[in-house]
Amino acid sequence: MELQFIGTGSAFTIGDSNYQSNMLLRSRVGRTLLLDCGTDVRLALYELGLSYRDIDDVYISHLHSDHVGGLEWLGLSTKYDPRCAKPIMYINEFICDDLWEHVLAGGLRPLQDDKGELETFFTVQRVKRQGSFIWQGTEFKQVETIHIDKGPIIMPSFGLLFTVNDHKTFLTTDTQFTPDHLAAVFAEADLIFHDCEILKMHTGVHANYQDLKTLDSKIKAKMWLYHYNPGHLPDAKADGFRGFVLKGQVFDLTDPRIYG
């Protein structure tokens, strides 16, 4: 299984020839799972010589536009292209109804020949709040991260923990700096891809590089950083991390050397 970052930038990335942090998982038989589908996804895929026809399934971590802003494009494109099967969408049940009612319905409900609903465009697999799903024989356990949590307004993001050839990979998706909340997953994982802002100002909704530097050296030694802002990148390797993921970078998760 391969993991490719079609972009590694933050929500408002512009310049530096980067795109938002969406990813592709490719199974050994060539089936693809798009991990989040943001507003930049068409351009990011096109730059790699890909299009909606190369997307079989999609996973949605949460409802910010850099993670869901391309779903209208994906849904309409695959629906009206007879070469395409309906993509399977994996999404946590906690956010599924809001995705339709508050994000997609305005553009996808009114159709020329029908009244659309989420299932018109995707085969929806709702995942339990603390649950998991199976894709291509691999179990993906959802890890609820703390992204936006202010009083009654809660927008969690659901990271993924999964195993390939006895090695565990953890992808945070969007998260605040919450080492205590994620301590057990950090210890369990062999490879970590962590949300990281590089701003001098701490936004409070993403993990800041200066905070991540304080993590235990054993955790940093298995951690790659992504979802960063445009601008000069710190020397992550010198600070004990694996490094910053680059746009287009591919990780062969079947290769034991990437975990060492």
N, C-alpha and C positions, 0 to 999 in steps of 0.2 A: 504494500500500500504506500502511495506517495502523497505527501502534503505539499501543495504549492501555494505560496502567498501571491495572489494576483495584485495585491496592494498591501502596504504596511503602514499607511498613514492614518491620521486622526480624522474625525468627522469632517473637519473644514480644511483638509489638506488641499493646497493649491500650490503649484510650483514644485520644484525639485523632481519633476517628472514622476511623482508618486500618485497612488490612488488610495482609496479607503481600504481598511483592513478586512478584506474578504478573501476567502481561501477556497481551494479545490482539493478534495480528497479523491484519489483515483484508486479503484480496487485493482487487483491483479488481473481481472478479466476486462478492465477498461471502463467500468461504470463509474460515473462521476457524481459526487455529492458536493454541491456548492454550500459552503459554510458562510451564511449571511449573504444578502443580496442588496447592496447599497446603491445609492444614486449613481456612483461611478462605474458600476459593474459592466455596462455595455462597452465603455471605452477600455477598461482594463482587460476584458476578454479579447476585444478586437486587437489590442496590441500584441497579444499572444497568439493571434491567428485563430481565435475561438469565437463562438457565438452561442446564442441560446440553444442551438441544436446540439451543442456539446454538453448540455446540462441535463442529467437524468433526474436528479433529486436535489432537494434544498433543505437545509437546516436553518432555523431562525432562532437566534439567541435572545433578542429583545427588540423593542419597537422603535428605536431611534432610526432616523432616515438613512444613516450610513450603513445600516444593517437590513433595512426593509424597503428603501426608496426605489429599488429596481424591480420590485415584485410585480408591479402593474405591467411593466415591459415584458417580464418573463412570462407572466400568465397569458397575456394577449398574444404574444409571439408564438408560444407553443400551442395555444388553442387553435389558432387559425392557420397553422402550418401542418398540412396533412402528413408530413414526414415525422412529426413529433408525437410521442406518447405523452400523456398527462404526467407531469413530474409529481413524485411523492414529496410531500412537505412534512417534515418532522418539526413539531413545535410543542412547547409546554402548554398544557391545558390552562394554566393561569393567565396566559397572554393571548391565547388563540382568538377568543371572541373580540377582544380589543383590536387585534390586528385587522379583522374584517370591518368592524363597525366604525373604528376611529382612524384607520389608515387607508384601507383599500376600497371600501364600498362606494365612495364618491365617484371613483373612476371605473370600477369594474361591475357595479350593480346594473347600470343602464346599458343594455346591449341592444343592437339593432333587431335581433331575432329572438330575444329571450330576456329574462331577468336573472342576472348573475348572482352567484353566491360563491363563497370561498371554494367549495367543492366543484364548482363549474370549471375551475382552472387548475386545481391541485387535488391529488389524492391525499387527504389530510390524515396524518397519524398524530393524534393528541397524546402527549407523554404526560404521565402523572407528575405532580409537583416535585416529588423526590424520586422520580422514576428513571427509566432507561429505555433505549430502543435498540433494535438490531438492524444493522445495515451491512449487507454483503457478508454475513456470518460473524460480524464483530459487534460486541455490545458496547454501546456508548452510554455511559452513566452521566446524567446531568448533575452538575454541581452548581447550586444557586449561589451566585456572588452578590455582594452588596454594591450596587451601582448608584442608584438614586433612592434614598430612603429618608424622607422628610415628613414627619408627622403622618397624616393619612395618605400622603402621596408616595407610592412605592413603585419603583420600576427596577425590579431585579434583572440581572442578566444571567443566563444559564450557560456556564462553561461545560466542557466535555472532558471526561476521563475515559480513556479506552486503551486496550491492550493489543499489541501486535507482536507476535513471536515472543511472548513472555515479557515484553517490555511495555511499561505503562507511560502514556503521554497525557499530559494535562494542558488543555487550552483554556485560558481563563475567560475569554471574551472580555467584555468591559467590566472593570471592577475598581473599587477604591483600594487603597492600601490597607489590607485587613489580614496581616500575617497570622493572627490568632485564629481567625475564622477559617483560614485555609491551611492551617498548620498540618493537619492530618493528611490532606491531599498532597501538599508539598513533600511530605515525608514518603508518601506512597509512590509518587511519580518518579520515573527515571529521566524524563525529559519534560520541561515546562516551557510553554510559550505564554509570556505575561504581558498584559496591557501596561503601557509605560508612556506617560507624558514627560516631555523634557522642558516644559515651561518653567521660568523662574517663579511665576505665580502658581500656587497650588490650587487647582480648581476644586478639589475635594470630591470629584466624582470619578477620577482616574488615579491610578497609582503613579506617584511622581518619582522620577529617577532618584532624587536625593533621598527619598524614603526607602526605595528599594535597595539602595546601597547599604543600608543598615542590616539587611537580612544576614542570616548565618552564612558563612562562606560555603558550606556544603550545599545549601539550597541554591545560592547564586551560581555555583559551578555546573548546575544542570538547567540553567534558565536562559532562554532567548527572549529578547525584548521586541515588542512590536506595538502598533497603534500610536506611533509617536508623531509629534508635530514637525512641520517643516523647519529647517534650520540646521545648524551645526550639531552633530551628534557627539556626545561625550565618548571617551575611550572606555567602552563597556568591558572589554577584555581585561584592561588594566585594573578595573574595579572588581574583577572576579566573575563576571558573567560570561556566557558563551559569546555574546555579542548582540548587535541589532540585526534583526532579519531584514533582508533587502528585498525590494519588489521583484517578483518573479522567482525568488529562491525556492528550490525544491528540496524536500527532505525525504529520503528513502527510508521509511519507517521499518523496513525489513532488514536494514543494514545495521548490525549490532555496533558498528563503529561510531554511529552518531550518538549513542548513549554513553560512551566511555568518557 
